[in-house]
Amino acid sequence: MEHELPPLQDVLGKLPWFTELTRDHRATLLGEITERLVYETSRDEFTELLLRWSQIAHQDSKWRRFSQLRNSGLLGEAAA
């Protein structure tokens, strides 16, 4: 019996930073990985790709927190 691999998103979902990506960034990452699987990318290239995307996830997370603070009114205009 052939062993079936889990969907790519399930595998990536186990990375601690994957959920910090915006929806658009997740879709882009999935597309990039799918494309690289077709061309048999090396392990080093995959590592570089995932490291780059972990930095993007970190930025997405920072912007999301900033937006939440701004929307809550905690980052209002400074008093004159």
C-alpha positions as CSV (number, residue, x, y, z in Angstrom):
1,M,0.0,0.0,0.0
2,E,1.4,3.4,-1.0
3,H,1.8,5.9,1.8
4,E,0.0,9.2,1.0
5,L,1.6,12.5,2.0
6,P,-0.4,15.1,3.9
7,P,-1.5,18.3,2.1
8,L,1.3,20.9,1.9
9,Q,-0.7,23.4,4.0
10,D,-1.0,20.8,6.8
11,V,2.8,20.4,6.8
12,L,3.5,24.1,6.7
13,G,0.9,24.7,9.5
14,K,3.3,22.9,11.9
15,L,5.9,25.7,11.5
16,P,5.5,28.0,14.4
17,W,5.4,31.1,12.2
18,F,3.1,30.0,9.4
19,T,-0.1,31.3,11.1
20,E,1.5,34.7,11.5
21,L,1.5,35.1,7.7
22,T,-1.4,37.1,6.1
23,R,-3.7,35.1,4.0
24,D,-2.2,36.5,0.8
25,H,1.3,35.7,2.0
26,R,0.3,32.1,2.9
27,A,-1.1,31.7,-0.7
28,T,2.1,33.1,-2.2
29,L,4.3,30.8,0.0
30,L,2.3,27.7,-1.0
31,G,2.7,28.7,-4.7
32,E,6.4,29.2,-4.3
33,I,6.9,25.8,-2.6
34,T,4.7,24.0,-5.1
35,E,6.7,25.5,-8.0
36,R,10.0,24.5,-6.3
37,L,8.7,20.9,-5.8
38,V,8.1,20.6,-9.5
39,Y,11.7,21.7,-10.3
40,E,13.2,19.5,-7.5
41,T,14.8,22.3,-5.5
42,S,17.7,21.5,-3.2
43,R,17.4,21.2,0.5
44,D,19.5,24.4,0.9
45,E,17.2,26.3,-1.4
46,F,14.2,25.2,0.6
47,T,15.9,26.2,3.8
48,E,16.6,29.7,2.4
49,L,13.0,30.0,1.2
50,L,11.6,29.0,4.6
51,L,14.0,31.4,6.4
52,R,13.0,34.3,4.2
53,W,9.3,33.5,4.7
54,S,9.8,33.3,8.5
55,Q,11.1,36.9,8.4
56,I,8.0,37.9,6.3
57,A,5.8,36.2,8.9
58,H,7.6,38.2,11.7
59,Q,6.9,41.5,9.8
60,D,3.2,40.5,9.2
61,S,2.9,39.8,13.0
62,K,4.4,43.1,13.9
63,W,2.1,45.0,11.6
64,R,-1.0,43.1,12.8
65,R,-0.1,44.0,16.4
66,F,0.5,47.6,15.5
67,S,-2.9,47.8,13.7
68,Q,-4.6,46.3,16.7
69,L,-3.1,48.8,19.0
70,R,-4.0,51.7,16.7
71,N,-7.5,50.4,16.2
72,S,-8.0,50.1,20.0
73,G,-7.1,53.7,20.5
74,L,-3.9,53.0,22.5
75,L,-1.8,54.6,19.8
76,G,-3.7,57.8,19.6
77,E,-2.3,61.2,18.7
78,A,0.1,62.7,21.3
79,A,-1.4,65.4,23.4
80,A,-0.2,68.9,22.4
